[in-house]
Amino acid sequence: MDSNDFDVFLAHRDIPMSEVWREDILNHLASCSILLAVCTSNYECSAWGNQEVGIALEKKKENRKERVWVLGIKIQFLTPN
């Protein structure tokens, strides 16, 4: 997506280990126009993923002039029998 003129933020890629990640993620959520939630079993067990989606949806309610698209993709890894 970076190559198609999308400004993509991935916390694990874009935040250096020594930085305070929470503030950086909140700042990106406040300025995003699309949130793509890739839902895996780890994501579903994480309170952080649900909070990030909630923050994006709240932004959409507060600022009706600016659309925030929240897209979810569920990925399930299956073990072959």
Secondary structure by P-SEA (a helix, b strand, c coil): cccccccccccccccccccaaaaaaaaaaacccbbbbbccccccccaaaaaaaaaaaaaaaacccbbbbbbbbbbbbbbcc
